[in-house]
């Protein structure tokens, strides 16, 4: 079956209302919308809780999940997250099933059926994301669908961990299930579970257990919605569903109408394909007119042979994360929000490559849209009544480490380290600082596991896990700081690590209105050593973060600084693997930050004395940390004068800037300079 691009393109938008749906909406009584829309949310929460309690993978427990209800035609009605990514991508598999399987005599859609998928081509993000898709019936009539899913850190690919950083085509990435029926008559088929277990031989227990967890959550939602239909009638649900969609769409159009018409642009860069370093461009042009917005990614670098690229559905879903989190954060989580928004995602770029391309690290590439939309929407929204929602948001600021080993309990495991993934710093926003070690921007409700939980499940010891100084973006309001995390294999002779990060040479994120971007953080390892023996020696100068480790490596061995994107690495007992995270971008001029706030950050270890003095230009007593107001005013005045001396007329600056060009050695994956057009053929085997 050829890839149905039309279905995928149209699948994110709600279907037009029918006359029967509008009539059902008119029949709703006073208070029905408010009461029963909330009841649907409660039902989804129960389904998500069941999946979380049954499942065993770190990502289910860390919150990278969704439980959602959809109309009979597959439009998102409401969801409980987890991550906004999955509620959007859940629509396309349903519409695929309806188009190809509903009237297919060899498949069909019947009460008691359970479908399952993880194929990104049919609407997902990447194949580590797995979904149970269950139809909901009443009296033999299909009335709704539910999707319950979560990320799972193993796919049976050429490297452990699911996000195969060295993948060069889809054939390196492991199990990819198109929407298939794995259950009938309310029972799962053991032969298909065994097939999946065989695919996921690095973590078979996780695959089977978490599949059942997803299905159990979906089945509970099915039961609750069927009971509600029995109590209120299917027609009532039809009207309620359409009311939620139309109210959300109308509200989104009304809010958009308040913002300034215009064209807003921004650009960011990645510095790796996953397999190789290289400069990659991702720009956005946001056009707002009346109650409609077009988000256009024309000018993005061409697709490449690596895994740091995302199919169009994943790109749109990452846009939805930003839209649902900020401009429309107080709206119901429904497809209606996207009704007045169109996307232009050129095919053949890293945001929509050929279906044969490797895309297992697509969240790394697609999350480039986070700072793109944050900056462009913040400019558009600044003088509106939603000014308090102006925020730099974030980039993809963790190195996403994954471990594969036989753990101390004799169980074969491959899974994420949940803490680094959920320990980014949030960017600064209008009127306040960002949040330190805030979470996972794909998944605002992500849980950071306790050290004890991680050390119970995996054969590692934490050398340190705490805030990492100077990782925040500086500004009038600073971004949140990232975290320093160091792991030492302990109960096992060796483990295998992988990690992925789209930036190490320079940051993807940009600050807002003069704020600094956050810093980049290198990957660090210490090999040929035994950290455990050093700890047993009782030394008092053990480093407590990356900076101290690099300044004084007391463990001996070889200290390695590298890109945070690391393919499979064997780490032996006692060696150190660091996987620290970045902070968020700053907001406004650093010289406008209150000196007392700078010193407060210094006291808490968020910034160092050097940053306080050289960036913020704050003078203070090194012993008492009391601010010298007069000297601070003098230092800041002198810095403003230096700025004026460095200033140039725009035409002069622009003429000089346009003559600059990076060396050819870093432009292999960029495309032609400067417009990033296709510059070579990609051959995949």
N, C-alpha and C positions, 0 to 999 in steps of 0.2 A: 504494500500500500504506500503510495507516494505521500510525502508530507503535505498536509492540507494547510497551506499558508493562509488562505482566506479565513478558515476557522480560527486559527491562532490569532490573526490580526483583529478579528471581530469579537473574540471571546471575552475580552476584558470589559466591554461596554454592556450595560443592561439592555435587554430586548425592549423594543417599543411596547408601550402599554396597549392591551387589547380593549375593545369596548366592554367585554365581559369583566375584565379586571377593574376597569373604572367604575362599572356598575357595582361591583363588590366593595370597592372603596367607599362609595356613597352609602352603603348599607351599614357601615361601622357606626356604633353608638358612641355617645360622649364618654371619653376616658378610655375607650378600647385601645386606641393607638398607644397611649402612654403606658397602660398597664401591661398589655400583652407583648409589646416590643421589648419591654424589660424582662418579661417572662422568657422570651426566646433567648435573651442573653444569659439568663440564669441556667437555662437548659444547656447552652453551649459550655458554660463554666463547669457544670457537672461532668459533661463528657470529657473535657480537658483534664479535670482532676482525676478521673478514672484512668485515663491513659498515663498520667504522670505517676500514679501510685502503682500501677502494674509494670510499667516500663523500667528498664534498667540502664539505658545508655545515658551518658553525661548530658547530651543535648536535650533529651526529654526532661531531665531534672533541672537543667539550666534554663529552660523556658523557650528554646527555639522550636516553637510548636504552634499549632492552631487547632481550634474546633469551631466549625462554622456550619451555618444553615443556608441553603440556596433554594431558589424557586424551582418549580418543576422543569423550567427551561434552562436552569443552570446559572442564574444571576445571584450574586452574593447578597444576602439579606442582612445577616448580622454574624459577628464572629467574636470569639474570645481569643486573645493572643497573649503571650508568645510574640510572634513576629507578624507584622502586616504583610510580609512577602507571601506567605502561604495562603492567606485568605483570598488574595487576588488570583494567584495561580490555580487555586482550586476550581475555578470556573471552567477552564478550557478542557480538562479531562471529562467533566460532566457533559459538556457540549459535544465532545468527541464521541462519548458513549452513546448519546442520543442520536447522533448522526449516523454512526456506523454499526452499532450493535443493537439498538432498540428493536428494529424490525428485521434483524438478521436471524433467521431460524436456527442457526447453530449457536447463537449466543443469547440474545434477548435480554430484557430487563424485567424482572419479576420480584414479587415480595420475597424477602429472605436472601436476595442476592448480595454479594459483597464483591466489589471491584477493588483493584489495587494497582498502583503505578508509581514509577519513579523516573520516567523518561522526560527529560527537559524539553525535548522537541514538542511535546504535547502540553506545553503550558507551564512546566515546572521551572525551577531555578538551576539545579544540577542534580545528578543522580543520587547523591547522598540523602536528598529529601524524599521520603517515602510517605504515601498517602493511602488511607482506606477511604473508599468512595462508596456510600451506601444509599440506595434509593429508599424513599419513604412513601408508603401506600396507605390508602384508606378505601375500603370497599372495592378493591381491585383497581383503583384510580391512582396514578402517580401524582403525588401532591407536592413533593419536595425532595431535596437531597441533603445529605450531610457529608462533610469531608473532615477527617481528623488526621493530622499528620505531624511529622517532626523530622528534623535532621538526624541522620545516623552515620556515625563516623567510620564506616567501612562499606566498600562496594565490591570487593573482589578485584580491584584494579591492579595495575602493574606495580604499584607501591601501596603500602598500608595507609589507611586513614581516609580514603574517599576523595580527598582533594589532591589529585595526582599532579604535583607541580611540574613533573617532567613529561606529562602526557603530550603527544604530538597529534593525536586524532582521537575520535570517540572510542576507537577500538582498544585503547589503553586503559579505559576508565571503569571497566567492570560491568556489573549487572545494570541493565537499562530495560525496565519493564514498561511496555505500552499498556494502556488501561486494559487489564485482563480480569476475568471473573475468577476469584479464588475461593468463593463460597456460594453455596446454594442451599435453600431451605434452612437458613439460619445456622449452617454448619460450614466450617472451613474445610477445604480439601487438603488432606495430609500429603498427597503427592506433590502439590504445588508448594506447600511449605517446605517439604524436603528439597525441592528444586532450589528454592531460595537459600536454604541452609547450605546447600552444596556450593552455590555461588559465593557465599560469605564465609568461607572456611577459616578465615582468620578470627572471626567472632561469631560462630554459629549460634551460640546460646543467645546472644544479643539479637540476632536477626529474628529468630522464631519468637522470642519473648516480646520484643517490641512490635512485631507484626500483630500479635494477639492483643497487645495493649492498644494499638491504634483502632483495631476492629472493635474492641470492647467499648472504647469511648464512643465510637460512631454508633454502635448498636444502642447504647443508652440514650443518645440523642434521638435516634429513630423511635424508640419506645415512647419517649416523652412527647415528641411531636405528634405521633399517632394518637396518643391519649388526648392531647389538646384538640386534635381534629375531631375526635369522637365527642368531646365535650362541647366544642363550639361550632363544628362543621368545617369541611374542607373549603367551602366558599368563604367562610370567615378568614381562614388563613390566606386564601388568595388575595382578598382585599387588604389584609394586614401587610402582606409581603409587598404589594404594589405601593401601599401608602408609605412604607419605609423607604422604598426606592425613590419615589417621587418627591417626598419631603426632603430627602438628602440632596437630590439633584437640584431642586428649587433653591434650597438653602445655599448650596455651593455656587450656583449662578448669582444669587443675590450678593453673596460675599465678594465674589470676583468683580461684580459690577462697581463696588466701592473703590477698587484700587485704580491707580492711574493707568490709562492706556499707554502703550509704548512698547519698545523693543529693549530687552535686557539681555546682556551677554556676560559670559564668564568662561574661563578655560582652566583646566587642570592637566597635570601630567602624571603618568605612571613611569616607573623606571625599570620594569622587568616584564618579560612574557611568562615568567614562571621558570622556564628552562634556561633563559639567557637574559642578561641585562640589556637594556635599550630604552630609548626615549619614546614614549607613546602619548599622543595628544587626545584629549577628550574635551570638546567645547560644547556649550549650549547657547542657543538663541531662543529666548522666551518672548513670544509675541502675545500681548494681552490687548484685546479689543472688545469692549462691551462686557458681556458676560461669558466670554470664551477665551481660553488660553491654548496656544500651541507650543509644545515643548519640542524643539528641533535640535537634533544632534549631528546635523550635517557638518562635515569637517573633521570627524573622528578618524583616527589612524586606521589603516586597512587591517583586516584580519591577518593573523600570523600562525605559526606552527605550534605555539605554546597553548597552555590551558587557561591563561588569564584573559578570557573573553567570555561574553555572555550572549545568549540568544535574545531576540527582541522581547519575548515575553518576560524574561528575567529582568531586562533593562526597565521595562514598564513597571514591573513589580517593585523594583528598587525606587523608582520615582514615587510610587504609592507610599512607601515607607516614610519618605519625607513629607508628602502631602498629608497623610493621615496623622503624622506626629505633630505637625506645627500649624500650617495654614488652616487645616480643618480638624484640629485635635478635639474639638467639642462636638463633632458630628457623629451620628451612628456610623459604625464600620460597615458600609454597604457599597455596592457597585455604583450607587447614585453619585458619589463624589466624583467619579471619573467621567460622568456623562458629558460635562461641558469642557473636557480637556482632551486634546488630540496630541498624538505623538508622531514625530518624524524621526525614524531610526534607519539610516541608510544601510541597505544590505551590503555585505562584503566588508563591513568594518568590524572592529572588536566588540561592538555592541549588537551585532547581528551577523555573525559569520555563517559560512556554509554549514548545513546540518552535520557534515562529516567532521567538523572541527572538534577539538578537545575543549570542553567547557566545564570541567569538574571544579575549577577555581573561579567560576563565574562571579560569586559574591565579591571577590577581590576586585575584579574589573568593574562590575556594575555599580559597586558602591562609590565609584567616582562621581556618580550623579548626586550623592548626598551634598558635598560642598557646592556643586554646580547649582543645584536648586536652592540651597540655603542662601547663597549670595544673591542670586537673581531675584528670588522671592522677597528677601529682606529689603532689597532696594525698592521693590514695587510696593511693599506693604508699609514702609517706614512712616509715611504720613497718614496712615489710615487708623481706624479705631482698633485695629489688631496689632498696633505697634508692639505691645508686650509679647507677641509671638515671634518677633524678630530674633533669630538665633543663628549662630554659625553652624549648628548641628554638628556633624563630624565627618570624618573619612572612615576608612577601615583600619582602625588604629591598633589592632593586636596582631601578633604573629601566629595566632591559631595553631598552637602546638598539638600534635597528636602522638600517642604512644602505642606501640604494638609489642606485645610480650606475653609470656606466661607469668601471671601474677603470683603473689605469695600464697594464694589459695589453690594454685595448680590449675587455674582456669585460663584459657587462651582469650586474651582481650585485645581489642583495638578501639581506641576511643580518644576523644578530645580531653585536654586539660581544661576544665570548665572555667577556672578562675581567669586566666589571661584573656580568654575570649570575651568574658563579661567584665573587663576591668579597664575599658577605655576612659579617658577623660572627656566629659561633655564640653562643648564649646561655650564661650561666653555669650550672653544674650543682652538684649536691651535692658540696661539698668542693673545688671547683676553678674557676678562671676559664674563661670561654669562649675560643674560638679566634679570633684575629684573622684577618680576610680569609679565612674558612674555606672557603667554597664556596657551592653552590647547594642550599638545604635540600630542594628537590624531588629533588635528585640529589646525594647525599652524595659520590659519586665524581667529580663534575664536574672538568674540567681547565680551569685558567686559562691561556689562550694567552699565550705570550711576546709582548712588545712587537714584537719583530722579525717574528714570524709574522703579526701583525695588519697591520703596516706593509707587509709583502710582498704581502698579499692585497688590501688596500684602500688608496685614495689619501688616507691620513691620516697626520698626525704626532702623536705623543703629547707634549703639553706637560708633563703630569705623570701619574704612576700610582704611588701609594703610600698608606700608612695615613693616614686622616683623623682628626685628634685629636678627642676628646670625642664620638665617635659611639657609644661603648659605653654600656650601661646600668650605672650605678654600684651598688655593693653590697659586702657582705662579700667576695663573689667577683664580679668584674666580668664583664660580657659581652665578647665579642670586638669589636674595632673594625672599622668598615667602611673603604672605600677611596675616595680622591679620584682621579678620572680625568678628563682633559681632552683632547679631540680637536680637531685643526686640519686641515681639508681642505688638501691639499698638491699632489698631482699632477693634480688635476681642477679645472676652473673652478668647479664646484659639486657638492654632494651633497644628498640628501634624508635627513633624520633623522626618526625617530619614537621615542617612548619611552613606557613605561607604568609606573605606580606607584599603588598603592591608597591612599597616605597621604602628605600633605605638611603638613597643619596640625597633626596630632597622631599619635602612633604607634599602630599596631594592637597591637603586642606589649606585654605587661605583664611586669614582673619577677616573680620568685618570692619569697615570704616576706619582703616588705619591700624587695626590690631595685627599683631604678629601671628604667623602660622605656628603650629606646634612643632616641636623638634622631631627629628627622626631618631630611631633607636636601632643600633646594630644588633645582629645576632652574636652572642658570645658563648664560647665553650672553653672549658679547661679539660684537656685530655692528658693521658699518661700520668695520672695522679690518683691519690686516694683521699678525697675530702673527708671521709668518715674518720680515717686515722688522724688527720690533722685536728678534727674536732675533739677526738678523744685525748689529744695531747694537752688540752686545756689552754690553748693559746687565747689571749684576750683581744687580739687584733683581727678577728675574723671579719671580713667585709660584709656589710649589710645591704649593699645594692650594687648595681653595675659600675657606677662611678668609682666606688671604693675598690671594687674588684680589679678594675683596669689600673688604677693608681698603685695598688699594692696587692699583687697576686701572691698570697702567702701559701698557696697550695703547691707551688712548683709545677712541673709538667709544662705543657704548651698552652698558652693563652691564644685563642683564635677569635678574631673579629671578622664577621662575614655578613652577607645579606640575610635578613630575617627569613627569606624564602629558602628553605633547605629541603632537598630531597632526602630520601631515606638515609639516616645516619645511625650507625651502631654506637651506642654509648655503654661503656662497661661500668661495672660496680665501682662507685667512688668517684666517677668523673662528673663534671658539672655541665649542665645544659641550661642556659638562661633564655627566657622567652618574655622579655619585658614589653610593655605597651606604651603607646604615645598618649599625649594629652589632647586637649581641644584647642581650637584657635581663639585668639583674643579679640577684643572689641574696643575700638577707639584708640586714641593717642596714649602711649605709655607715660608721657609727661603730664597727663591729666589724672593719673591714678593717685589717690590719696596716699601721702607718705606713710601714714599709720597703717594702711592696708598692706603696703609693701613690707613693712617691718613685721607685721603679723604673719605674712607668708614666710618671711625669713625665720621667725621663731618656730613655725610649724614644719620647717623643712621642705616647703613647697618650692622655694627658690633659694639660691645661695647668695652670699654676701656680694660676690662678683656681679651677679645679675642685678641685685638691688642698687648697686653703685653705678655700673656701667650702662645698664639698659634704662632703668627707671630714674637714674640720677638723683638718688636719695642719699643724703649724708646722715650718718648716725654714729653714736658712740659704740665702738666694737665690744665693749664690756657690758654695758647696760642696755644696748640697742635702743636708746632714746634718740628720737629724731632731732636733728639740728635744722630747724625750720628755715633760718636765715641762709645757711649754706646750701640747703636744698633748693631754695628759690634762686640763688646765684647760679648753681650748677645747671638748673633747668633753663634759666635765661640764656646762659652761654650756649647750651645745646640748641636752643631755638635760633640763635644767631648763626651757628654753624650750618644749620639747615638752610637758612636764607642764603648763605654764601655758596652752598652746593647747588642751589636751585638754578634751573635753566628755563628759558622760554619753551613752550610746548613744541614748536616747530623744530627748534634746535635739538631737543631731546629726541623727538620722533625720528629725525634724519639719522642721528647716531644709532638709535635702537634698531632701525630697520637694516642697518649694515651688519648687524651681529648675526652669526649663524653657528650652531653647535658643530663640532667636528663630525665628519662623515662617519666616523667609527661608531657613533651613538645613534645614527639616523636609519639604520637598517630596517627597523620596524616602525619608524615614524611615518614613512611614506615620503612623497616628494616634499621638498622644503620650499615655502613654509606652509603650503596648503594641505599637506597630509593626504594627497591622492595616492591611489594604488601605484606602487613602483616595481612590483615583481609578481611572478606567479607563485602560488602556493600549491605544492604537490603533497598529497597525503596518501599513505599506503594502508 
